[in-house]
Amino acid sequence: MGHSYGGSVISSAAAGNPRVKSLVYVSALMPDVGESGMSLAARFPTELGTATRSVPYQESGRSGTDLYLKRDKVHQVFAADLPVSEANLLGATQRPAATTAFSEKAKVAAWKHIPSWALVGRQDKTISPDQERFQAKRAGSHTVEINSSHVSLIAHPAAVADLILQAAGTPSSARPSRAAAGSANGVRAKAALAGFTGASLAAGTGAVLLGRRLRRTRR
């Protein structure tokens, strides 16, 4: 499961891996071979372009540029359906994303060979909902749309968990209720503390743990 530019990561990492049976893209990039996050964004522009600031860095003789969300833009562009206080916490604790995460062109596209599920956030101002729809249609993804900003995994954790369970092949009758899927407030707090890019990693870890639990249940 990949959120945001994590979609590019799973599209590459899963290629040629027979153990990967399904891919889940949550408000995510799904580049084709030769495409990048930047080339897709040029076709489907959003407010994100005016909501980031660039910070050059040097490390071990290498140089590059990190991107940060402007703190006064986090709520409006990134997390409009979270309380302002939580959006402010995301802004204060965010980890930067290197520009190469968006400029590097995809060399493979696992979604061409592996079944995929996609969640589209209708109010997403970070990745255009039209881009998310275009990508999902191109990939033949099982698609769900919800009224969400870019951080659907924080604001609507039950909907995201349900999509992951669908991709895992879990029957509806065996899925936990929305209440049992976890406290939305608890998920929000943990993701906020994890920061901007850390939210994707937290969701991925959750999917792994959920898969282990399902395997134990089936034995």
Summary of the structure (lengths in Angstrom):
residues: 219
radius of gyration: 16.9
end to end distance: 23.8
largest distance: 55.3
contacts: 731
relative contact order: 0.18
helix: 48%
strand: 17%
